[in-house]
Amino acid sequence: MKTKIVLLGPPGSGKGTQGERLSQEFGFVKLSTGDMLREAVRNGTPLGLKAKEYMDSGGLVPNDIIINLMKEKITSLGDGASVIFDGFPRTVEQANALGEQIDIDLALNLDVDDAELLNRLTRRRSCPKCNAVYHLDFNPPKKSGICDKCGAELYHRDDDKEETVRNRLKVYRSNTMPLIEYYEKKRKLKTVQGIGNIDEIFEEVKKAVL
């Protein structure tokens, strides 16, 4: 089984959902730069305050901030951990920096078209306390506007609003797509279509991992 996995795919492609499923079933540690950055923003750390400016506009957070966060996490886990990277690397420079820290077994690319992504992201709602994510159509909370897990009031993240989503997708296509070619050249890339039933997608994901 692959134990060091990079999840690729545009915002809203289901990387977080599929990464969570892999974590639950096989014991992977899921490292999400988004979660780590939002935690840093909530805590008002120097890195968090710097990152917030970029996140609110839909731009990429600078490499040095992301790479330093990831280096700390990787070091704390030790050599034997099974790890999934969700949202990192986003550039070839980050991929090279990651490769210096850890040997990646698989780059799993979830492929979804922009029209579907726009619907998914603009209808998404998030919990400010526990980071749970809901969708008004596909995965609504049991009580409107309230997190099932911790009871906090859900909110519409600035980076899930339409104008920002369009910018995020544009940034992804220009800056992150080269990673697909990068890992393809290393013969570590597998692509799974990220549209349809979540369970069916997960079955394809498992085939790529096992």
ZIURSUL-V616433 format. One record per residue. N is the residue number from 1. PHI is phi in whole degrees, -180 to 180 (NA if undefined). PSI is psi in radians with two decimals (NA if undefined). OMEGA is omega in whole degrees, 0 to 359 (NA if undefined). Layout:
n: {N/N}
phi: {PHI/PHI}
psi: {PSI/PSI}
omega: {OMEGA/OMEGA}
This chain:
n: {1/2/3/4/5/6/7/8/9/10/11/12/13/14/15/16/17/18/19/20/21/22/23/24/25/26/27/28/29/30/31/32/33/34/35/36/37/38/39/40/41/42/43/44/45/46/47/48/49/50/51/52/53/54/55/56/57/58/59/60/61/62/63/64/65/66/67/68/69/70/71/72/73/74/75/76/77/78/79/80/81/82/83/84/85/86/87/88/89/90/91/92/93/94/95/96/97/98/99/100/101/102/103/104/105/106/107/108/109/110/111/112/113/114/115/116/117/118/119/120/121/122/123/124/125/126/127/128/129/130/131/132/133/134/135/136/137/138/139/140/141/142/143/144/145/146/147/148/149/150/151/152/153/154/155/156/157/158/159/160/161/162/163/164/165/166/167/168/169/170/171/172/173/174/175/176/177/178/179/180/181/182/183/184/185/186/187/188/189/190/191/192/193/194/195/196/197/198/199/200/201/202/203/204/205/206/207/208/209/210}
phi: {NA/-69/-118/-127/-121/-104/-94/-112/141/-67/-54/87/-79/103/-57/-63/-62/-69/-63/-65/-63/-62/-62/-68/-83/-121/80/-67/-90/-97/-103/-109/-63/-59/-63/-65/-69/-64/-64/-64/-65/-60/-82/67/-71/-55/-63/-64/-65/-66/-67/-59/-59/-74/-63/-66/-96/85/-83/-79/-69/-54/-55/-63/-66/-64/-63/-65/-60/-67/-59/-62/-65/-61/-62/-70/-81/87/-73/-86/-73/-90/-127/-116/-100/-112/91/-152/-79/-113/-136/-63/-60/-66/-63/-64/-64/-65/-62/-75/-98/-157/-94/-77/-87/-150/-109/-100/-102/-94/-102/-143/-78/-64/-62/-66/-65/-61/-65/-62/-77/-71/-98/-88/-132/-125/-97/-73/-96/-109/70/-63/-124/-123/-131/-62/-100/-94/-148/-72/-68/-62/-114/-53/81/-123/-68/-63/-80/-128/82/-75/-79/-74/-141/-97/-59/-57/-82/-108/-85/-55/-60/-70/-61/-60/-68/-61/-67/-63/-61/-61/-60/-82/-101/-102/-54/-58/-64/-61/-66/-58/-78/-64/-63/-85/60/-119/-95/-133/-110/-123/-70/-95/-116/122/-65/-59/-66/-66/-63/-63/-62/-70/-62/-61/-59/-70/-84/-82}
psi: {2.46/2.37/-0.19/1.78/2.36/2.21/2.15/2.79/2.66/2.89/2.30/0.09/-0.16/0.21/-0.79/-0.78/-0.85/-0.63/-0.68/-0.72/-0.75/-0.70/-0.78/-0.70/-0.60/-0.01/0.38/2.58/2.11/2.05/1.90/2.05/-0.60/-0.84/-0.76/-0.71/-0.74/-0.63/-0.73/-0.65/-0.83/-0.66/-0.12/0.50/2.78/-0.75/-0.70/-0.74/-0.68/-0.75/-0.59/-0.67/-0.73/-0.72/-0.72/-0.45/-0.07/0.10/2.94/2.37/2.39/2.58/-0.73/-0.64/-0.86/-0.83/-0.71/-0.70/-0.82/-0.70/-0.74/-0.77/-0.82/-0.76/-0.69/-0.40/-0.53/3.01/-0.54/-0.04/2.53/2.13/2.43/2.24/2.03/1.96/0.13/2.33/2.76/-0.19/2.84/-0.63/-0.76/-0.65/-0.72/-0.72/-0.70/-0.71/-0.44/-0.37/-0.52/2.59/1.93/2.28/-0.62/2.35/1.91/2.01/2.06/2.04/2.13/2.45/2.82/-0.66/-0.77/-0.70/-0.69/-0.75/-0.77/-0.80/-0.73/-0.33/0.17/2.54/2.51/2.71/2.20/-0.29/-0.89/0.04/0.18/2.55/2.35/2.87/2.31/-0.45/-0.83/-0.51/1.09/2.66/2.73/-0.68/2.21/2.18/0.05/2.36/2.26/-0.61/-0.74/-0.08/0.09/2.78/2.24/2.75/2.85/1.84/2.51/-0.63/0.10/0.09/2.65/-0.86/-0.74/-0.66/-0.79/-0.69/-0.69/-0.74/-0.68/-0.78/-0.74/-0.87/-0.68/-0.65/-0.56/-0.48/-0.59/-0.36/-0.57/-0.79/-0.67/-0.88/-0.45/-0.74/-0.53/0.02/0.65/0.09/2.34/2.38/2.32/2.34/2.18/0.47/2.38/-2.81/2.33/-0.70/-0.70/-0.70/-0.72/-0.61/-0.68/-0.65/-0.78/-0.70/-0.66/-0.56/-0.64/NA}
omega: {176/183/178/191/171/175/178/179/183/176/179/183/179/180/182/180/182/176/178/179/178/179/182/186/187/176/176/167/182/178/180/178/179/180/182/180/180/177/178/177/180/182/177/179/178/177/181/180/178/183/186/180/181/182/183/181/180/179/177/174/184/184/186/179/182/184/179/176/183/179/179/182/182/180/183/183/183/189/190/186/170/191/171/177/182/180/179/0/176/178/178/178/178/179/177/179/178/180/177/183/190/181/183/179/189/169/184/185/175/187/180/182/188/182/178/181/181/178/181/189/183/179/182/176/188/176/182/185/186/177/176/182/180/174/186/180/191/185/183/174/180/176/186/175/184/180/178/189/187/175/179/178/181/178/179/183/178/182/173/178/196/183/180/179/180/179/179/180/178/178/180/183/184/188/190/179/178/177/179/177/180/182/176/178/179/180/180/185/168/182/177/176/186/179/178/181/183/180/179/177/181/177/178/177/180/178/180/185/186/NA}
